[in-house]
Every structure is written in structure tokens, then in C-alpha cells.
Amino acid sequence: MFDEIHEECGVFGIFSKDPEIKVVEEAYLALFALQHRGQESCGIAVNDGGVIVSYKDLGLVPDVFNPVVMKHLEGGSMAVGHCRYATSKSANRENAQPLVSKYKKGTLALAYNGTLVNSAELRAELESTGAIFQTTNDAEIMLYLLARERINCPSIEMALKNVMKKLKGAYSLVLMSPSKLIAARDPKAIRPLCMGKIGESIVFASESCAFDTLGAEFIRDVEPGEIIVVSNEGITELKDESIDKSKCGLCCFEYIYTARPDSVIDGASVHFARQEAGRSLAKAYPVEADLVCGVPDSGLDAALGYALESGIPYGVGFIKNRYIGRTFIQSTQAQRERSVKIKLNILKSAVEGKRVVVVDDSIVRGTTTANTIKLLREAGAKEIHMRIASPPFINPCYFGTDIESKENLIACRLTIDEICKQIGADTFCFLDVDSVFNIAKGCKLGLCAGCFTGKYPIEIPTNQTENKYQQKIK
């Protein structure tokens, strides 16, 4: 069982004609910047003159890519990288990405972020014609489809365009062939993907924060349904002009929790979106208090917004151990509970004898929140007013943000007052659903808030039920 939200993966790609650019080092640094998106496994594939070599393993980026591995991967003019999130069911090296496959036209390397809602159907169709799968990864389905489609297509990008017509769900991907680097995003743009450059070298990443790490210039976001091809001949953009961006479904949870606060996604700052969520909470649910503090890390910006709007002083109430990852990385409940205890410590001198407003990004099962409030009580907090910078989770997500099954979601079992009592707060409030659609100022796309509303940007197949938590592995 999980007590925090699972985010999806991080992808990166680079194409360089500059021999001074070491593509594997750029990929390493980019994945390090995207580590928050996935802490189970990581991998890099490098293209040197059409020959693709790769390395992937379980673990964090600096642990997997030691000097020996980096030496093995050095050289080349293209690279794709991936960091993967953790689940107890799929923690194995085979499911790590990028996936590299050889077929009649050469070798392909694919790094992908998202979830296909029709993966079971596609897999069954491929298996019925003789396909043998080595992983439980949706990326392998994509590679099979690409290889088969490419036989009768003039180019790999046209094969991808045809394959995308068969895919239903969320996907942002970078694909490397012997001569091309390709980036693509699903028509609803559910997962983020952006494009930048380092001099004349072209880069793609899940978030713009990776570009800041590399010293790259942000060019633009990849558009819904778009395919971008980079080769020695230049850049080709295959856009679908028929797509209505207002009807897209960028995951709102990118702004609430998943993305790094220094990223800008589809025109909106994550940092200011979280501040706006905090401001909305302060307007809707004011309280008399002495201090506002956020639960690190995603709650900090929202807490600042609450403080700015309410006029209550903002302060540090929690000290985070920077050497432990997000709590859900652990595979058992006992491990997660120990992680929570060493993850946060209360700054007693800041909260003792005070009425404290505590802001966090979300609440799933409630045990972590209850433990946090207990620690505050023990540190001498006089009152504790809990504010959650997202609405209650009452529905599953089918697009890559794994949310607990309904029987374990606290908001599906208890009323607001009952939650408040169970976690031990004096008052407790969620962000209003309507506010979610207003926090990302400047966002160019429509948002998906299906986990809060039950309304999704695409039709969900009837066989996609809540047993996906036990059976569906990305």
C-alpha cells in the first residue's frame, strides 16, 4: 500500500554535431535533474555512428552511472535517457528504460513517460501474431508496433505517426534510430515534454529544469500530437493542426506535486502555480494562527502562497533529511513508515506554543499526515490547522500517476470532519476542485483533473478497473 502519490518517469534526448559536446555526460546531468520523477531505475543509450550501446540498472543516477559505466558509454552524437518511478510489482532491471531493440531496419532506443490505457488489447493482438515480450513495459509494445509499421513506411517518423493512431493514453517519448532523434507527445499532451538547445545541439526533456542544469536554452514545449525529427539534415516538425489545445488534458498534478518548482510547463511556472494554490486555500479557508509552514518539498511553495495571502508569517517548521528520497520509493509499508520517521524532523523552537498552519500537497491514506501532526503535537504546537493544496483523491488515474485503490483513499472513506479527527488536526481543508483549473497561470493547454473529478480527457476502456493496481505494470 502506498501513502504518497507515485509520479511517472523522466525522459531526455540529445542530438549534437559538436564533437566538444559529450552527449552521455549531458544525459547524466539531465537525468540527475529529473531524478525526482523516478527513483527506481535509470538508463542511457548512446548512438555512435549508427551503433547504439546502452546501460541501465536499478538505483539512483549517481549510483548506476559510475566512472566505469560512463567510460563504456563515452563518444557518440546522440543519446536518450530515462529515470523510472518505483512500484513494488515492477522493480526489476528488465523494465528499466531506455529499451533497445534490433529489427530489420537497424536498432531503435526508446525512452517513454506515460501509460497506455489500451496496452492489454495491443499486447494481446501482438502476442496472437507471435510476439514474445521480455518486459511488462508499454514501451516494448511501442517498439513492436514501430518495427512492424516501419517495414512498409518510407521513414521511422512516418511509422511513428501511424503507430500513434493506435495508441490510447498518455505518452511523451524520445526515440533514437541509427540516424535520427525523434520526440513525440500524445494528442492530449497528458505528460510534459519540451525542446531546447545547447549551441547548435538539440535537446528534449520532461521538464525545463533539466535545461537549466545543462545551461541549455529553452525553445518551446512539444505540442499535443506533435512529432519532431532531428537529423543531420535539420529539424522536421510534424504537427496536427486540428487539435484544440483547450480540450487537451495536461495532468494538473504536474503543477501540484510531480514537477520540480523551478520548471515551467506549457507556459506556466510550477512554483507560482503552487503559490496560487496556497493563496486559494487562504482565501477559502482562513484561520487565526501564528505561523505557516509547508511540508517539504511540494508543500513549501503552497505554504508561502498561504502566508502571503493571509498575512500570517511564513516559517520553517520541518527539517528534511536530504539523503532520503520520496517516501513511496520503499517497497513495503514497514519500510515506508521508517522512511517517514527519518525523512522529517520538527523544528521545535519554531512551533512550540504556536498556532500552526501546515500546508501539504496532497493526502492519500492519511497515515503520513497523522504522523506529521503527532510530531508537531509532541514538539509543543498549540494548534494545528491542516491545509491540503489539492482536492481529495476520489478516482483512479489511468495515465501514469498511480493513486491508491478507492478502499484505501481516505477521502473515499471519511468525511472532512472525520479526516480531521483521524489525523489529529484542529481544522482540516482541501483545495476546491474549481481552483485547480485556475492555479497554472499562463498554461496553454486544458488540464486533466480526473483523479479529483472523474472526468478524463479520453474515454477509458471498460476493462480498465481498479485492479490495475495489482495487475497493470507500466
C-alpha positions as CSV (number, residue, x, y, z in Angstrom):
1,M,0.0,0.0,0.0
2,F,1.1,3.5,-0.8
3,D,0.8,6.6,1.4
4,E,2.0,9.0,-1.2
5,I,1.4,9.6,-4.8
6,H,3.5,7.8,-7.4
7,E,4.8,10.1,-10.1
8,E,5.8,8.9,-13.5
9,C,9.1,8.9,-15.3
10,G,11.6,11.4,-16.7
11,V,12.9,11.3,-20.3
12,F,15.8,13.1,-22.1
13,G,17.3,13.1,-25.6
14,I,20.1,15.0,-27.2
15,F,21.4,15.3,-30.8
16,S,24.7,17.0,-31.3
17,K,27.0,17.7,-34.3
18,D,29.5,19.4,-32.0
19,P,32.4,17.0,-31.0
20,E,33.0,19.0,-27.9
21,I,29.6,18.1,-26.5
22,K,29.8,14.8,-24.6
23,V,26.3,13.5,-25.0
24,V,26.5,10.9,-22.3
25,E,27.6,13.5,-19.7
26,E,24.7,15.8,-20.8
27,A,22.3,12.9,-20.4
28,Y,23.7,12.0,-17.0
29,L,23.2,15.6,-15.8
30,A,19.8,15.8,-17.2
31,L,18.6,12.6,-15.5
32,F,20.1,13.9,-12.3
33,A,17.9,17.0,-12.7
34,L,14.9,14.7,-13.4
35,Q,15.6,12.3,-10.6
36,H,12.5,13.4,-8.7
37,R,10.3,11.9,-11.4
38,G,11.6,8.4,-10.8
39,Q,14.0,6.8,-8.3
40,E,13.7,3.1,-9.0
41,S,15.9,2.7,-12.1
42,C,17.6,4.7,-14.8
43,G,19.4,4.2,-18.1
44,I,21.2,5.8,-21.0
45,A,21.6,4.7,-24.6
46,V,24.2,6.3,-26.9
47,N,24.4,6.4,-30.7
48,D,27.9,6.4,-32.1
49,G,27.9,6.3,-35.9
50,G,24.7,4.3,-36.0
51,V,25.9,1.8,-33.4
52,I,23.7,2.1,-30.2
53,V,25.1,0.9,-26.8
54,S,23.2,1.3,-23.6
55,Y,23.3,0.7,-19.9
56,K,20.5,0.6,-17.3
57,D,20.0,-0.7,-13.8
58,L,18.1,-0.3,-10.6
59,G,19.2,2.6,-8.5
60,L,19.7,6.4,-8.5
61,V,21.5,8.1,-11.3
62,P,24.8,8.7,-9.5
63,D,24.9,5.1,-8.2
64,V,24.1,3.5,-11.6
65,F,26.4,5.6,-13.7
66,N,29.8,5.2,-12.0
67,P,33.0,6.2,-13.8
68,V,33.4,2.7,-15.3
69,V,30.0,2.8,-16.9
70,M,30.4,6.4,-18.1
71,K,33.7,5.4,-19.8
72,H,31.9,2.5,-21.5
73,L,29.3,4.9,-22.9
74,E,31.5,7.8,-24.0
75,G,31.5,9.1,-27.5
76,G,28.6,9.4,-29.9
77,S,26.5,12.2,-31.2
78,M,23.1,11.2,-29.8
79,A,21.8,9.9,-26.6
80,V,18.5,9.2,-24.9
81,G,18.0,8.7,-21.1
82,H,15.3,7.7,-18.7
83,C,14.6,7.6,-14.9
84,R,11.8,5.4,-13.8
85,Y,9.5,5.6,-10.8
86,A,9.1,2.8,-8.2
87,T,6.4,0.1,-7.7
88,S,6.6,-3.0,-5.6
89,K,5.4,-5.1,-8.6
90,S,7.8,-3.9,-11.3
91,A,11.1,-3.3,-9.6
92,N,13.3,-5.2,-12.0
93,R,16.1,-4.4,-14.4
94,E,14.2,-5.7,-17.4
95,N,11.6,-2.9,-17.0
96,A,14.2,-0.2,-16.8
97,Q,14.5,2.1,-19.9
98,P,15.6,3.0,-22.5
99,L,14.5,-0.1,-24.3
100,V,16.9,-1.0,-27.1
101,S,15.8,-3.4,-29.9
102,K,17.2,-4.6,-33.2
103,Y,15.0,-5.1,-36.2
104,K,15.2,-5.3,-40.0
105,K,15.9,-1.6,-40.5
106,G,18.5,-1.3,-37.7
107,T,18.3,-0.5,-34.0
108,L,15.9,1.6,-32.0
109,A,16.2,3.0,-28.5
110,L,13.0,4.3,-26.8
111,A,12.5,6.2,-23.5
112,Y,8.9,6.9,-22.6
113,N,6.8,8.5,-19.9
114,G,3.1,7.7,-19.5
115,T,0.7,4.8,-19.6
116,L,-1.4,3.3,-22.4
117,V,-4.9,2.5,-21.4
118,N,-5.2,0.1,-24.4
119,S,-2.0,-1.7,-23.7
120,A,-3.6,-5.0,-22.8
121,E,-5.5,-5.0,-26.1
122,L,-2.4,-4.2,-28.1
123,R,-0.3,-6.7,-26.3
124,A,-2.8,-9.5,-26.8
125,E,-3.0,-8.6,-30.5
126,L,0.7,-8.7,-30.9
127,E,1.0,-12.0,-29.0
128,S,-1.6,-13.6,-31.2
129,T,0.7,-13.0,-34.2
130,G,3.8,-14.5,-32.5
131,A,5.3,-11.6,-30.5
132,I,7.3,-12.6,-27.4
133,F,7.6,-10.0,-24.7
134,Q,10.6,-9.7,-22.4
135,T,9.1,-7.0,-20.1
136,T,5.8,-5.8,-18.8
137,N,6.6,-2.3,-20.1
138,D,4.3,-0.4,-22.5
139,A,7.5,0.8,-24.3
140,E,8.0,-2.7,-25.6
141,I,4.6,-2.6,-27.2
142,M,5.5,0.6,-28.9
143,L,8.8,-0.9,-30.3
144,Y,7.0,-3.9,-31.7
145,L,4.4,-1.7,-33.4
146,L,7.1,0.6,-34.8
147,A,9.2,-2.3,-36.1
148,R,6.2,-3.8,-38.0
149,E,4.9,-0.4,-39.3
150,R,8.4,0.6,-40.5
151,I,8.6,-2.2,-43.0
152,N,6.0,-0.5,-45.2
153,C,6.8,3.1,-44.4
154,P,9.4,5.4,-46.0
155,S,10.8,6.7,-42.7
156,I,10.7,5.9,-39.0
157,E,8.8,9.2,-38.3
158,M,6.0,8.2,-40.6
159,A,5.9,4.8,-38.9
160,L,5.6,6.5,-35.6
161,K,2.8,8.8,-36.9
162,N,0.9,5.7,-37.9
163,V,1.6,3.9,-34.6
164,M,0.3,6.9,-32.7
165,K,-3.1,6.4,-34.2
166,K,-3.3,3.1,-32.5
167,L,-2.1,4.3,-29.1
168,K,-4.6,5.5,-26.5
169,G,-3.4,7.1,-23.3
170,A,-0.5,9.3,-22.1
171,Y,2.9,9.2,-23.7
172,S,5.8,11.6,-24.1
173,L,8.7,9.9,-25.7
174,V,12.2,10.2,-27.2
175,L,13.2,7.7,-29.9
176,M,16.6,7.2,-31.3
177,S,17.3,5.4,-34.7
178,P,20.7,5.0,-36.3
179,S,20.5,8.5,-37.8
180,K,17.6,10.4,-36.1
181,L,16.5,11.6,-32.7
182,I,12.7,11.9,-32.5
183,A,10.4,13.3,-29.8
184,A,6.7,12.9,-29.7
185,R,3.8,13.7,-27.4
186,D,0.3,12.2,-27.3
187,P,-2.6,14.3,-28.8
188,K,-4.0,15.2,-25.3
189,A,-0.5,16.2,-24.1
190,I,-1.1,14.5,-20.7
191,R,2.6,14.3,-19.9
192,P,5.0,17.2,-20.4
193,L,7.8,17.3,-22.9
194,C,9.9,20.3,-24.0
195,M,12.6,21.2,-26.5
196,G,15.8,23.2,-26.1
197,K,19.3,23.7,-27.4
198,I,22.9,23.9,-26.3
199,G,24.6,26.0,-29.1
200,E,23.5,24.0,-32.2
201,S,22.8,20.8,-30.3
202,I,19.1,20.0,-29.8
203,V,17.8,18.6,-26.5
204,F,14.4,17.2,-25.3
205,A,13.3,16.7,-21.7
206,S,10.3,16.0,-19.5
207,E,10.9,19.3,-17.7
208,S,12.6,22.6,-18.4
209,C,14.6,22.3,-15.1
210,A,16.9,19.8,-16.9
211,F,17.8,22.5,-19.4
212,D,18.8,24.9,-16.6
213,T,21.1,22.2,-15.3
214,L,22.7,21.8,-18.7
215,G,22.9,25.5,-19.5
216,A,20.6,24.9,-22.4
217,E,18.2,27.4,-23.9
218,F,14.5,26.6,-23.7
219,I,12.9,26.7,-27.2
220,R,9.4,25.6,-26.6
221,D,7.1,22.8,-25.4
222,V,6.4,19.9,-27.8
223,E,2.8,20.4,-28.9
224,P,0.0,17.9,-28.5
225,G,0.2,15.2,-31.1
226,E,3.5,16.6,-32.5
227,I,6.5,14.6,-33.8
228,I,9.8,16.4,-34.0
229,V,12.6,14.8,-36.0
230,V,16.3,15.9,-35.6
231,S,18.9,14.6,-38.0
232,N,22.0,15.8,-39.9
233,E,19.5,17.3,-42.5
234,G,18.0,19.6,-39.8
235,I,14.7,19.7,-37.8
236,T,11.4,18.5,-39.2
237,E,8.2,19.2,-37.3
238,L,5.0,17.1,-37.9
239,K,2.1,18.9,-36.2
240,D,-1.5,18.1,-36.0
241,E,-3.2,21.5,-36.6
242,S,-6.7,20.0,-36.0
243,I,-6.0,19.6,-32.2
244,D,-7.9,22.0,-29.9
245,K,-5.4,22.8,-27.1
246,S,-8.2,23.9,-24.8
247,K,-9.5,20.3,-24.9
248,C,-6.2,18.7,-24.1
249,G,-5.6,17.1,-20.7
250,L,-2.2,18.0,-19.2
251,C,-2.0,16.4,-15.8
252,C,-2.8,19.0,-13.2
253,F,-0.7,17.0,-10.7
254,E,2.4,18.1,-12.5
255,Y,1.8,21.6,-11.0
256,I,0.6,20.3,-7.6
257,Y,3.3,17.7,-6.9
258,T,5.2,15.9,-9.7
259,A,7.3,18.6,-11.4
260,R,10.2,20.5,-9.8
261,P,9.2,24.0,-8.7
262,D,11.8,25.6,-11.0
263,S,10.2,24.1,-14.1
264,V,7.9,25.9,-16.5
265,I,5.4,23.5,-18.1
266,D,3.4,24.5,-21.2
267,G,3.7,28.2,-20.3
268,A,3.0,28.1,-16.6
269,S,5.5,28.2,-13.7
270,V,5.2,25.3,-11.3
271,H,6.5,27.5,-8.4
272,F,3.8,30.1,-9.0
273,A,1.1,27.6,-9.6
274,R,1.8,26.1,-6.2
275,Q,1.8,29.5,-4.6
276,E,-1.5,30.2,-6.2
277,A,-2.9,27.0,-4.8
278,G,-1.8,28.3,-1.3
279,R,-3.4,31.7,-1.9
280,S,-6.7,30.0,-2.9
281,L,-6.6,27.9,0.3
282,A,-6.1,31.1,2.4
283,K,-9.0,32.8,0.7
284,A,-11.4,29.9,1.1
285,Y,-10.2,28.7,4.5
286,P,-8.8,31.4,6.6
287,V,-7.8,30.8,10.2
288,E,-6.1,32.7,13.0
289,A,-2.6,31.4,13.5
290,D,0.9,32.4,14.4
291,L,2.9,30.5,11.7
292,V,2.5,29.0,8.3
293,C,4.9,26.2,7.3
294,G,5.0,23.7,4.4
295,V,5.7,20.0,4.4
296,P,8.9,19.6,2.2
297,D,9.2,19.7,-0.6
298,S,6.0,20.1,-2.7
299,G,4.1,21.9,0.2
300,L,6.6,24.7,0.6
301,D,5.5,26.9,-2.3
302,A,1.9,26.4,-1.4
303,A,2.6,27.4,2.2
304,L,4.4,30.5,1.0
305,G,1.3,31.4,-1.0
306,Y,-1.0,30.8,2.0
307,A,1.3,33.1,4.1
308,L,1.4,35.9,1.5
309,E,-2.4,35.9,1.1
310,S,-3.3,35.5,4.8
311,G,-0.6,37.8,6.2
312,I,0.4,35.1,8.7
313,P,4.2,34.8,9.0
314,Y,5.9,32.1,6.9
315,G,8.4,30.0,8.7
316,V,10.3,26.7,8.7
317,G,8.6,24.0,10.8
318,F,10.2,20.9,9.3
319,I,13.8,19.9,8.6
320,K,14.1,17.4,5.7
321,N,16.8,14.8,5.5
322,R,18.1,15.4,2.0
323,Y,19.6,11.9,1.8
324,I,16.3,10.0,1.6
325,G,14.1,10.0,-1.5
326,R,10.4,10.4,-1.7
327,T,8.7,8.0,0.7
328,F,6.9,5.8,-1.8
329,I,10.3,4.6,-3.1
330,Q,10.2,1.9,-0.4
331,S,8.5,-1.3,-1.4
332,T,6.9,-2.3,1.9
333,Q,4.7,-0.4,4.4
334,A,7.1,-1.1,7.2
335,Q,10.0,0.4,5.2
336,R,7.8,3.4,4.2
337,E,6.9,4.1,7.9
338,R,10.6,4.1,8.8
339,S,11.4,6.4,5.9
340,V,8.8,8.9,7.1
341,K,10.3,8.9,10.6
342,I,13.8,9.7,9.3
343,K,12.6,11.9,6.4
344,L,11.3,14.8,8.5
345,N,12.2,16.3,11.8
346,I,10.3,19.1,13.6
347,L,12.0,22.4,14.4
348,K,10.7,22.6,18.0
349,S,11.8,26.1,18.6
350,A,9.7,27.3,15.7
351,V,6.4,25.6,16.5
352,E,6.4,25.3,20.3
353,G,3.4,27.2,21.9
354,K,2.2,28.4,18.5
355,R,-0.9,28.0,16.4
356,V,0.5,26.5,13.2
357,V,-1.0,26.2,9.7
358,V,0.6,23.2,7.9
359,V,0.3,23.0,4.1
360,D,1.0,19.8,2.2
361,D,0.5,19.0,-1.5
362,S,-1.9,16.0,-1.0
363,I,-3.2,13.3,1.3
364,V,-3.7,9.7,0.2
365,R,-4.2,7.2,3.0
366,G,-3.6,9.7,5.8
367,T,-1.0,7.8,7.9
368,T,1.9,10.1,6.9
369,T,-0.2,13.2,7.7
370,A,-1.3,11.8,11.0
371,N,2.3,11.0,11.9
372,T,3.4,14.6,10.9
373,I,0.7,16.1,13.1
374,K,1.7,13.8,16.0
375,L,5.3,15.0,15.8
376,L,4.1,18.6,15.8
377,R,2.0,18.0,18.9
378,E,5.0,16.4,20.7
379,A,7.0,19.4,19.8
380,G,4.6,21.6,21.6
381,A,2.4,23.1,18.8
382,K,-0.6,24.8,20.4
383,E,-3.0,24.3,17.4
384,I,-2.5,22.6,14.1
385,H,-4.6,23.6,11.1
386,M,-4.0,21.3,8.1
387,R,-4.4,22.6,4.6
388,I,-4.1,20.4,1.5
389,A,-3.1,22.2,-1.8
390,S,-5.2,19.8,-3.9
391,P,-8.7,18.4,-3.8
392,P,-9.5,15.0,-2.4
393,F,-8.5,12.0,-4.4
394,I,-11.7,10.0,-5.1
395,N,-10.9,8.4,-8.5
396,P,-8.1,6.4,-10.1
397,C,-5.7,7.9,-12.6
398,Y,-5.1,5.8,-15.8
399,F,-2.3,7.9,-17.2
400,G,0.7,7.3,-15.1
401,T,0.1,8.9,-11.7
402,D,-0.6,5.9,-9.6
403,I,-3.2,6.6,-7.0
404,E,-4.4,4.1,-4.3
405,S,-7.5,2.0,-4.9
406,K,-10.6,3.6,-3.6
407,E,-10.9,1.5,-0.4
408,N,-7.6,2.9,0.7
409,L,-8.2,6.6,-0.3
410,I,-9.0,8.4,2.9
411,A,-11.3,10.9,1.1
412,C,-13.4,7.9,-0.2
413,R,-13.9,6.5,3.3
414,L,-14.3,9.5,5.5
415,T,-15.9,13.0,5.6
416,I,-13.8,16.1,6.1
417,D,-14.7,16.2,9.8
418,E,-13.8,12.5,10.1
419,I,-10.5,13.0,8.4
420,C,-9.7,15.9,10.7
421,K,-10.4,13.8,13.7
422,Q,-8.5,10.8,12.4
423,I,-5.3,12.7,11.6
424,G,-5.5,14.7,14.8
425,A,-5.7,18.3,13.4
426,D,-7.8,21.1,14.9
427,T,-9.1,22.0,11.4
428,F,-8.6,20.4,8.0
429,C,-9.4,21.6,4.5
430,F,-8.8,20.6,0.8
431,L,-8.3,22.9,-2.1
432,D,-11.6,23.4,-4.0
433,V,-11.8,21.5,-7.4
434,D,-12.6,24.7,-9.3
435,S,-9.4,26.3,-8.1
436,V,-7.3,23.6,-9.7
437,F,-8.1,24.9,-13.1
438,N,-7.0,28.4,-12.2
439,I,-3.7,27.9,-10.4
440,A,-1.5,27.4,-13.5
441,K,-1.5,30.9,-14.8
442,G,-0.4,31.1,-18.4
443,C,-0.8,27.4,-19.2
444,K,-1.6,27.0,-22.9
445,L,-3.4,23.7,-22.5
446,G,-6.5,22.3,-20.9
447,L,-5.9,20.3,-17.8
448,C,-6.9,16.8,-16.7
449,A,-8.2,16.6,-13.1
450,G,-9.8,13.2,-13.5
451,C,-8.4,11.9,-10.1
452,F,-10.5,14.6,-8.5
453,T,-13.5,14.9,-10.8
454,G,-13.8,11.5,-12.6
455,K,-13.8,13.3,-15.9
456,Y,-10.9,12.2,-18.2
457,P,-9.6,13.7,-21.5
458,I,-10.1,10.4,-23.3
459,E,-12.5,7.6,-23.0
460,I,-11.3,4.9,-20.6
461,P,-11.8,1.3,-21.8
462,T,-14.3,-0.7,-19.7
463,N,-11.7,-3.3,-18.8
464,Q,-9.6,-0.6,-17.0
465,T,-10.9,-1.2,-13.4
466,E,-9.2,-0.6,-10.1
467,N,-7.5,-4.0,-10.2
468,K,-4.9,-2.2,-12.3
469,Y,-3.0,-1.6,-9.0
470,Q,-2.3,-5.3,-8.8
471,Q,-2.2,-6.2,-12.4
472,K,-1.2,-3.3,-14.6
473,I,2.5,-2.6,-14.7
474,K,3.9,0.2,-16.8
